[in-house]
Amino acid sequence: MRAYSEDLREKVVEAVKRGMKKCEAAYTFGLSLSSVKRYVGAACEGRSLLPKTRPGMRPKIDNNGRRLLEANLQETPAATLSQRREFLEQVAGIRVSESTVYRMLKRLGFTRKKDRWGHPSATSG
């Protein structure tokens, strides 16, 4: 679920400041009453209404690693997951498991057909 925009949060706070009850603002904007109270409280205390950053871990393979992996796929389509993992470690210093490399390849849209990796449309037929 995505966070509500700063614009919506500001509209809710302005509506409450103009005299709308918090429960009415919650109903009007389709929010929970606790969210409205939190936004109004943050505004009164002078805190930012920007959504907080999402929790969770950073990706183990960043954009640079992803680009390197894509280039490696073009150069050596028959390389194994172990070889790709070693490539990432040697070139970019990214230490990941073969499973992580496999999941990244799947996210990039690559599949393994016989002894090579490629896009499904390029390997079918």
Backbone torsions as a table, in degrees:
resi	resn	phi	psi	omega
1	MET	NA	135.4	-178.0
2	ARG	-88.3	153.1	179.3
3	ALA	-73.2	152.0	176.3
4	TYR	-71.2	145.6	-176.2
5	SER	-68.5	158.2	177.7
6	GLU	-63.0	-35.5	-179.9
7	ASP	-60.7	-46.3	178.8
8	LEU	-63.9	-41.9	179.9
9	ARG	-61.0	-41.6	178.8
10	GLU	-65.5	-39.5	178.2
11	LYS	-62.4	-40.7	179.0
12	VAL	-63.4	-46.2	-179.4
13	VAL	-62.8	-43.5	179.2
14	GLU	-62.4	-40.8	179.6
15	ALA	-62.2	-42.0	179.7
16	VAL	-68.3	-38.6	178.4
17	LYS	-65.1	-31.4	179.1
18	ARG	-78.1	-5.4	174.6
19	GLY	119.4	-3.3	178.3
20	MET	-71.0	139.4	177.6
21	LYS	-69.3	152.2	-178.1
22	LYS	-62.5	-38.8	179.7
23	CYS	-68.1	-34.0	176.0
24	GLU	-67.6	-41.1	178.7
25	ALA	-63.5	-39.9	178.8
26	ALA	-61.5	-44.9	-180.0
27	TYR	-67.4	-45.1	-177.3
28	THR	-61.8	-43.6	-175.6
29	PHE	-94.2	-2.3	177.5
30	GLY	72.1	35.9	-179.7
31	LEU	-115.3	168.5	173.8
32	SER	-80.8	155.1	179.0
33	LEU	-61.7	-37.5	-179.7
34	SER	-65.3	-34.5	177.0
35	SER	-66.0	-43.4	179.0
36	VAL	-61.2	-45.5	178.9
37	LYS	-60.9	-40.6	-179.3
38	ARG	-65.5	-43.0	-179.8
39	TYR	-66.4	-43.4	179.7
40	VAL	-66.2	-42.1	178.5
41	GLY	-62.7	-41.1	178.9
42	ALA	-64.8	-40.8	-179.8
43	ALA	-66.5	-40.3	179.6
44	CYS	-65.9	-33.2	179.4
45	GLU	-85.1	-3.0	178.6
46	GLY	81.6	13.5	178.4
47	ARG	-83.4	159.6	-178.8
48	SER	-69.3	147.6	176.4
49	LEU	-96.1	3.9	178.7
50	LEU	-63.1	141.7	175.7
51	PRO	-63.0	145.9	178.2
52	LYS	-74.2	160.4	177.7
53	THR	-67.1	149.8	-177.7
54	ARG	-73.1	142.1	178.9
55	PRO	-74.5	166.4	176.7
56	GLY	123.5	171.7	-178.2
57	MET	-84.0	152.6	173.2
58	ARG	-69.1	152.2	176.7
59	PRO	-62.8	141.5	-179.5
60	LYS	-71.7	-32.6	176.8
61	ILE	-108.3	109.1	-178.0
62	ASP	-79.9	-174.3	-178.1
63	ASN	-61.4	-38.3	178.7
64	ASN	-63.1	-45.4	177.8
65	GLY	-63.5	-36.9	178.7
66	ARG	-64.0	-44.2	179.2
67	ARG	-64.2	-40.9	177.6
68	LEU	-62.3	-40.9	179.8
69	LEU	-64.9	-41.8	177.6
70	GLU	-62.9	-42.0	178.4
71	ALA	-64.5	-39.6	178.9
72	ASN	-64.9	-35.6	177.6
73	LEU	-64.4	-36.8	178.9
74	GLN	-70.2	-40.7	-177.5
75	GLU	-72.6	-44.5	-176.2
76	THR	-131.7	80.4	-177.5
77	PRO	-67.6	-18.7	-177.4
78	ALA	-94.7	3.4	-178.8
79	ALA	-65.9	148.8	179.6
80	THR	-83.9	168.8	177.5
81	LEU	-61.0	-39.0	178.9
82	SER	-62.0	-42.7	179.3
83	GLN	-66.5	-38.3	178.7
84	ARG	-67.5	-38.9	177.4
85	ARG	-62.5	-45.0	177.9
86	GLU	-63.6	-38.5	178.0
87	PHE	-59.9	-47.9	179.6
88	LEU	-62.0	-38.2	-179.6
89	GLU	-69.0	-41.4	-178.0
90	GLN	-72.4	-43.9	-173.5
91	VAL	-82.3	-44.8	-173.6
92	ALA	-111.0	-7.4	-178.3
93	GLY	73.3	21.3	-179.3
94	ILE	-94.4	115.0	179.9
95	ARG	-100.5	110.5	179.8
96	VAL	-136.8	167.5	177.8
97	SER	-85.8	166.9	176.6
98	GLU	-63.1	-33.7	178.6
99	SER	-62.5	-40.0	179.3
100	THR	-65.7	-41.9	177.2
101	VAL	-61.7	-44.0	179.9
102	TYR	-60.5	-45.7	-179.8
103	ARG	-63.5	-38.0	178.5
104	MET	-65.6	-41.5	178.5
105	LEU	-61.9	-40.7	178.0
106	LYS	-64.0	-41.5	178.5
107	ARG	-63.3	-33.8	179.7
108	LEU	-77.3	-6.4	177.0
109	GLY	91.7	14.9	179.7
110	PHE	-94.3	144.8	175.9
111	THR	-129.9	159.1	179.6
112	ARG	-99.3	123.2	176.8
113	LYS	-124.0	119.5	-176.9
114	LYS	54.2	-109.4	-176.0
115	ASP	-113.5	18.3	-178.1
116	ARG	-137.6	156.7	174.0
117	TRP	-101.0	139.6	176.7
118	GLY	-168.0	173.8	175.3
119	HIS	-74.0	146.2	-177.0
120	PRO	-54.2	-39.8	-178.4
121	SER	-68.7	-29.9	-178.3
122	ALA	-80.2	-22.5	-175.5
123	THR	-105.7	-10.7	-179.1
124	SER	-84.3	153.1	174.5
125	GLY	109.7	NA	NA
